[in-house]
Structure formats: structure tokens, C-alpha cells
Amino acid sequence: MPLKTKLTEMLGIEHPLVQGGMHYVGYAQMAAAVSNAGGLGLITSITITSDNPKDPIGAFREEIRKCKRLTNKPFGVNVTLLPMLGNVDFDAIIQTIIDEKVPVVETAGRNPAPVIKKLREAGIVVIHKCTSVRHALTAQRLGANCVSIDGMDCGGHPGEDDVGNWVLVPKTCKKLTIPVIVSGACSNGQQLAAALAMGAHGMNMGTRFMVTKESPIKDGIKNAIVKADERDTTLVLRSLKNTERVFKNKTALEVQKIEAKHPGNIGKIIHLLRGVNYKKSFYETGDAESSVWSCGQGIGLIDDIPTCKDLVERIVGEAEDIIKRQNAFIAKL
């Protein structure tokens, strides 16, 4: 039986699992596969618009329509509110989402105040991704329907507080009245059961969904993650206070070496961090060593490449079994 939570009811999905909004991974193919498996798939808007500089909004609109052709189940769009790839027309992105009647939006990267009111007025469910309790409280005050809380073990940008999910999740759940999704290093059913036990209503997975058959990236990247363990991530950009957790490879270690000599100087390392570098790794070479790319410590729990359907069913099944066994831990007096 599916796990029913406030998140599944709010989003109209079967299972309380959300695919992370990953740059150069969150295409319609990936989102639809997760949604068809009963979770919530997400298209990453900034990937589509940066891929198509001549007609970014037209391409974005077509990617949404492609996802609609691939699934009849709810899916969403990730909107990272940082113009990290040059000029990004966020107004046009938001309007396209509204025009195409996308049911869910995940915002991230910056205070969502400029867009959240417009999305809510259009009847769109807004999930805001945060890395701290204080930011989660702000998102709730601004009108977010749900918060996705990222611990420091997540892939990508964990913030600068260095607080892990074991503390961050229960405190966020205690402070907020809206549903909370656990995010960061999430890969299996044990973690889903733990998330629910801590008061959350679902779980977000990025790296774990990268390593599925439907994931569009090269097998060389997937196999590198399968072979890795929990020690094979590292942090870069700490001196710029824009910390990012990435796969520990020779390129990331070179970034750390340069950053140690020239702290705070993005100009010395930008050539190693460009998105086109890891796009080439993901879609041309499959070389896990040649670029800097995000992944979470959950790689230590990944040891196969299943379909999205098999993965989702396995995770939910594991969580259900654990929840059913809980009474066995209570002593009968």
C-alpha cells in the first residue's frame, strides 16, 4: 500500500518522493520517469533556458509540453532564483509555467518573495528549498505550501551553517506548520522511514535519481557513483561562501588547491567550474574526473542502476516494512 502523507495529498502523487531539480539532469525524460513511477518529477528550468540561448522560453515551453506527452501524472518545475548563467528572464519563466498550467513549482537559491505570490494566485503549489530553519520560516511566512529542507550532506549548495539533517529536520518540523520534505543524501527506504519518524512528509532525492536507467547522463558517471562510497564527495567554494558539495575527483581537488592559495578569488578557478565542462562529462565523454559536478553523500548508499519505477517501489516498500515493525521495539509490560 502506498504511504499517504500531507505531501502526497497536496501534490496528488502516489508516493512521498520528489526528484531533485538537478542542472543538466532535470529534463522532461527524467521528470516524466519519476512521475510515472508515482513520485514527483521536476524539470530544471535554468537547464532548458541555458541550453537554448536563441529561444530560451520557447524551448522551455516545449520541454514542459514534452513532459505532458510522456506522463499524465503531476510533475513540476524547479526555478533556481540565481542568474548564475548570465541573464535569466525569470518573469518569462514564471509566466510560461502559469500559461502551461504546471501544477507544482520548486523554488530555490534566493528569497522567493518576487514569484511566490504570483504562483499561488495561479493555483500552483510552491515548494521552497531551504538550508536553514530561519529560511524555512521565511518561506512559510511568504506563502510557500511546503518546504524542502537541505542538510549539509546534500549535493550542490548546502548553505554555510554546516547543520546535518539529524538536527535540521526535526527542528524544522517542530517550528513549521506546513509540510516538510527531507532533502540531502537521501537514497533508500530506511531514510524515508526516518524522515517520517522525524515529522517530515516526504523525501527529495537528486543523486539517487541520477543513477537510474532513465537518467539521461552517460553510464560512465552513473558507474562512478555506484563504485564510490560515502567519503567520495568534497566541498569547494568555501572561501567564497557559496559552498558546493561535489564528486571528489582530480578536478575538484585542483579547485581546492587553487582556492587555498587564492581564497575568495573566483577568477582563479572559474575555468574549472563552468557548467559546459560537466555538461560535456555528462553527455559526451562520461568521464567522471574531468569536471566539477554536484553529488551528495548519499552516493555511499547507491550500489545499482534500477529503473525509476523499481527504485521508487523498493524505497517505499522498505519504509513500509520498517514502519510496520516499529511495535516490536516497544516492551510489553
C-alpha positions as CSV (number, residue, x, y, z in Angstrom):
1,M,0.0,0.0,0.0
2,P,1.3,3.5,-0.8
3,L,2.4,5.8,2.1
4,K,-0.2,8.5,2.4
5,T,1.1,11.9,3.8
6,K,0.1,15.5,3.6
7,L,2.6,15.8,0.7
8,T,1.0,13.1,-1.4
9,E,-2.4,14.6,-0.8
10,M,-1.2,18.1,-1.6
11,L,0.6,17.1,-4.8
12,G,-1.8,14.3,-6.0
13,I,1.0,11.8,-6.2
14,E,1.1,8.2,-5.1
15,H,4.4,8.1,-3.1
16,P,6.1,10.8,-1.0
17,L,9.2,11.0,-3.1
18,V,10.4,14.1,-5.1
19,Q,13.1,14.2,-7.7
20,G,15.7,17.0,-7.1
21,G,15.9,19.8,-9.6
22,M,19.3,19.0,-11.0
23,H,21.2,21.1,-13.5
24,Y,21.8,19.2,-16.7
25,V,19.8,16.2,-15.4
26,G,16.2,17.6,-15.0
27,Y,14.9,17.2,-18.5
28,A,11.4,16.0,-19.4
29,Q,12.6,12.5,-19.8
30,M,13.8,12.3,-16.2
31,A,10.9,14.2,-14.7
32,A,8.3,12.0,-16.5
33,A,10.0,8.8,-15.5
34,V,9.8,9.8,-11.8
35,S,6.2,11.0,-12.1
36,N,5.2,7.8,-13.9
37,A,6.8,5.8,-11.0
38,G,4.4,7.6,-8.6
39,G,6.7,10.3,-7.3
40,L,7.0,14.0,-8.4
41,G,9.4,14.6,-11.2
42,L,10.9,18.1,-11.8
43,I,12.1,19.9,-14.9
44,T,15.0,22.2,-14.2
45,S,14.1,25.5,-15.9
46,I,17.6,27.0,-15.9
47,T,19.0,23.9,-17.8
48,I,16.5,24.3,-20.6
49,T,16.9,28.0,-21.0
50,S,20.7,27.9,-20.9
51,D,20.7,25.1,-23.4
52,N,18.8,27.2,-25.9
53,P,20.1,30.8,-25.8
54,K,18.4,31.7,-29.2
55,D,14.9,30.9,-27.9
56,P,15.1,30.0,-24.2
57,I,11.4,30.5,-23.4
58,G,10.2,28.7,-26.5
59,A,12.5,25.7,-25.7
60,F,11.3,25.8,-22.0
61,R,7.7,25.7,-23.1
62,E,8.3,22.8,-25.4
63,E,10.1,20.9,-22.7
64,I,7.0,21.3,-20.5
65,R,4.8,20.1,-23.3
66,K,7.1,17.1,-23.9
67,C,6.8,16.1,-20.3
68,K,3.0,16.3,-20.6
69,R,3.2,13.9,-23.6
70,L,5.4,11.5,-21.6
71,T,3.2,11.4,-18.4
72,N,-0.4,12.1,-17.4
73,K,0.7,12.4,-13.8
74,P,1.6,15.5,-11.8
75,F,5.1,17.0,-12.4
76,G,6.8,20.2,-11.5
77,V,9.4,22.7,-12.5
78,N,12.5,23.8,-10.5
79,V,13.2,27.5,-10.6
80,T,16.5,28.4,-9.1
81,L,16.4,32.2,-8.5
82,L,20.0,32.9,-9.2
83,P,21.2,34.3,-12.5
84,M,24.3,32.1,-12.4
85,L,24.4,31.5,-16.1
86,G,24.0,35.1,-17.3
87,N,20.8,37.0,-17.8
88,V,17.8,34.8,-16.9
89,D,14.3,36.1,-17.7
90,F,12.6,34.8,-14.5
91,D,9.4,36.7,-15.3
92,A,9.0,34.9,-18.6
93,I,9.8,31.5,-17.0
94,I,7.1,32.1,-14.3
95,Q,4.6,33.2,-16.8
96,T,5.3,30.2,-19.0
97,I,4.8,27.9,-16.1
98,I,1.4,29.6,-15.4
99,D,0.4,29.5,-19.0
100,E,1.2,25.8,-19.3
101,K,-0.7,25.1,-16.1
102,V,2.2,23.3,-14.4
103,P,0.8,22.1,-11.0
104,V,3.9,22.4,-8.9
105,V,7.0,24.7,-8.7
106,E,10.1,24.2,-6.6
107,T,11.9,27.5,-5.9
108,A,15.4,27.6,-4.6
109,G,18.5,29.7,-4.4
110,R,17.1,33.0,-3.1
111,N,14.2,34.5,-1.2
112,P,11.1,33.5,-3.3
113,A,9.1,36.7,-2.5
114,P,9.2,38.0,-6.1
115,V,7.5,35.0,-7.5
116,I,5.6,33.1,-4.8
117,K,2.5,35.4,-4.7
118,K,2.1,35.2,-8.5
119,L,2.4,31.4,-8.5
120,R,0.0,30.9,-5.6
121,E,-2.6,33.2,-7.2
122,A,-2.4,30.9,-10.3
123,G,-3.2,27.9,-8.1
124,I,0.3,26.5,-8.3
125,V,1.7,24.6,-5.3
126,V,5.0,26.1,-4.2
127,I,7.8,24.1,-2.6
128,H,10.7,26.2,-1.4
129,K,14.1,24.6,-0.9
130,C,16.0,25.9,2.2
131,T,19.2,25.1,4.1
132,S,18.2,26.5,7.5
133,V,15.3,26.8,9.8
134,R,15.2,30.6,9.6
135,H,14.9,30.5,5.9
136,A,12.2,27.8,6.1
137,L,10.2,30.1,8.5
138,T,10.6,33.0,6.0
139,A,9.3,30.8,3.1
140,Q,6.3,29.8,5.2
141,R,5.5,33.4,6.0
142,L,5.8,34.3,2.4
143,G,3.2,31.7,1.5
144,A,5.0,28.5,0.4
145,N,2.8,25.5,0.6
146,C,5.7,23.2,1.6
147,V,9.4,23.4,2.4
148,S,12.2,21.1,1.3
149,I,15.0,21.3,3.9
150,D,18.6,20.5,2.8
151,G,21.1,19.2,5.3
152,M,24.9,19.8,4.8
153,D,25.3,16.3,3.4
154,C,23.4,17.2,0.2
155,G,24.8,17.5,-3.2
156,G,25.1,21.1,-4.6
157,H,24.8,24.0,-2.3
158,P,24.2,23.2,1.4
159,G,24.5,26.7,2.7
160,E,27.1,27.9,5.2
161,D,25.7,26.7,8.5
162,D,27.0,23.1,8.4
163,V,24.0,21.5,10.1
164,G,23.1,17.9,9.2
165,N,19.6,16.5,8.7
166,W,19.6,14.7,12.0
167,V,19.1,18.1,13.8
168,L,17.8,20.2,10.9
169,V,14.8,18.1,10.0
170,P,13.2,17.6,13.4
171,K,13.8,21.2,14.4
172,T,12.2,22.4,11.1
173,C,9.3,20.1,11.5
174,K,8.7,21.4,15.0
175,K,8.8,25.1,14.0
176,L,6.7,24.9,10.8
177,T,3.0,24.3,10.3
178,I,3.4,23.4,6.6
179,P,4.6,20.1,5.3
180,V,8.4,19.5,5.2
181,I,10.4,17.4,2.8
182,V,13.7,15.9,3.8
183,S,16.5,16.6,1.2
184,G,20.2,15.8,1.2
185,A,22.0,12.4,0.9
186,C,18.6,10.6,0.6
187,S,18.8,7.3,-1.2
188,N,16.8,4.5,0.5
189,G,13.8,3.4,2.4
190,Q,15.4,3.5,5.8
191,Q,15.9,7.2,5.3
192,L,12.3,7.7,4.2
193,A,11.1,5.9,7.3
194,A,13.4,8.0,9.4
195,A,12.2,11.2,7.7
196,L,8.6,10.3,8.5
197,A,9.5,9.5,12.1
198,M,11.1,12.9,12.5
199,G,7.9,14.6,11.4
200,A,8.5,15.1,7.7
201,H,6.0,14.3,5.0
202,G,8.3,13.1,2.2
203,M,11.8,12.8,0.8
204,N,13.7,14.5,-2.0
205,M,16.4,12.6,-4.0
206,G,18.8,14.1,-6.5
207,T,21.9,11.9,-6.8
208,R,19.9,8.7,-6.3
209,F,17.7,9.5,-9.3
210,M,20.8,10.4,-11.4
211,V,21.7,6.7,-11.1
212,T,18.7,5.2,-12.8
213,K,18.2,3.7,-16.2
214,E,16.0,6.7,-17.4
215,S,18.6,9.3,-16.2
216,P,19.9,11.0,-19.4
217,I,23.6,11.1,-18.3
218,K,26.4,8.8,-19.5
219,D,26.9,5.5,-17.9
220,G,30.5,6.5,-17.0
221,I,29.1,9.0,-14.5
222,K,26.5,6.5,-13.2
223,N,29.1,3.8,-12.7
224,A,31.5,6.2,-10.9
225,I,28.7,6.9,-8.4
226,V,28.0,3.2,-7.9
227,K,31.6,2.4,-7.3
228,A,32.0,5.4,-4.9
229,D,31.5,5.4,-1.1
230,E,30.3,8.0,1.4
231,R,33.8,9.6,1.5
232,D,33.9,10.4,-2.2
233,T,32.4,13.8,-2.1
234,T,34.1,17.1,-1.1
235,L,33.4,20.8,-0.7
236,V,34.5,23.6,-2.9
237,L,33.9,27.4,-3.0
238,R,34.0,27.6,0.8
239,S,36.2,30.7,0.7
240,L,33.5,32.4,-1.5
241,K,30.7,31.5,1.0
242,N,29.0,29.6,-1.8
243,T,29.9,26.1,-0.6
244,E,29.1,23.3,-3.0
245,R,29.3,19.6,-2.4
246,V,30.7,17.8,-5.4
247,F,32.2,14.5,-6.5
248,K,35.7,14.1,-5.2
249,N,37.8,13.9,-8.4
250,K,41.1,15.3,-9.7
251,T,39.3,18.5,-11.0
252,A,37.6,19.2,-7.7
253,L,40.9,18.7,-5.8
254,E,42.6,21.1,-8.2
255,V,39.9,23.7,-7.4
256,Q,40.5,23.2,-3.7
257,K,44.3,23.6,-4.2
258,I,43.9,26.9,-6.1
259,E,41.2,28.2,-3.7
260,A,43.6,27.6,-0.8
261,K,46.2,29.8,-2.4
262,H,43.8,32.4,-3.7
263,P,40.8,32.4,-1.2
264,G,37.8,34.3,-2.4
265,N,39.1,34.8,-6.0
266,I,36.6,33.2,-8.3
267,G,38.7,34.3,-11.3
268,K,41.4,31.8,-10.5
269,I,39.0,28.8,-10.6
270,I,36.1,29.7,-12.8
271,H,37.6,27.9,-15.8
272,L,37.3,24.7,-13.9
273,L,33.7,25.3,-12.7
274,R,31.9,26.2,-15.9
275,G,28.7,24.4,-16.5
276,V,29.7,23.5,-20.0
277,N,32.5,21.4,-18.5
278,Y,30.3,19.0,-16.7
279,K,27.7,19.0,-19.4
280,K,30.4,17.6,-21.6
281,S,31.2,15.0,-19.0
282,F,27.6,14.0,-18.6
283,Y,26.6,13.8,-22.3
284,E,29.8,13.4,-24.3
285,T,32.7,11.7,-22.6
286,G,31.2,10.1,-19.5
287,D,34.5,11.0,-17.7
288,A,33.8,11.4,-14.0
289,E,37.2,13.1,-13.4
290,S,37.2,15.9,-16.0
291,S,34.8,18.4,-14.4
292,V,33.3,19.6,-11.1
293,W,29.8,18.2,-10.6
294,S,27.4,18.1,-7.7
295,C,26.5,15.0,-5.8
296,G,25.6,14.2,-2.2
297,Q,27.0,11.9,0.4
298,G,24.1,9.5,-0.4
299,I,26.4,8.0,-3.0
300,G,27.6,5.7,-0.2
301,L,24.2,4.1,-0.3
302,I,23.9,3.6,-4.1
303,D,25.0,0.3,-5.5
304,D,22.9,-0.3,-8.6
305,I,21.2,1.3,-11.6
306,P,17.5,0.4,-11.4
307,T,14.5,1.9,-13.3
308,C,12.8,4.7,-11.6
309,K,9.7,2.5,-11.0
310,D,11.8,-0.3,-9.4
311,L,13.7,2.3,-7.3
312,V,10.6,4.0,-6.0
313,E,8.8,0.8,-5.3
314,R,11.8,-0.6,-3.4
315,I,12.2,2.6,-1.3
316,V,8.6,2.8,-0.4
317,G,8.5,-1.0,0.3
318,E,11.5,-0.7,2.6
319,A,10.0,2.2,4.5
320,E,6.6,0.4,4.9
321,D,8.3,-2.7,6.3
322,I,10.3,-0.6,8.8
323,I,7.2,1.3,10.0
324,K,5.2,-2.0,10.4
325,R,8.0,-3.4,12.6
326,Q,8.1,-0.5,15.0
327,N,5.7,-2.1,17.5
328,A,8.3,-4.8,18.0
329,F,10.6,-2.3,19.7
330,I,8.0,-1.4,22.4
331,A,8.3,-3.6,25.5
332,K,5.0,-5.2,26.6
333,L,4.6,-4.7,30.3
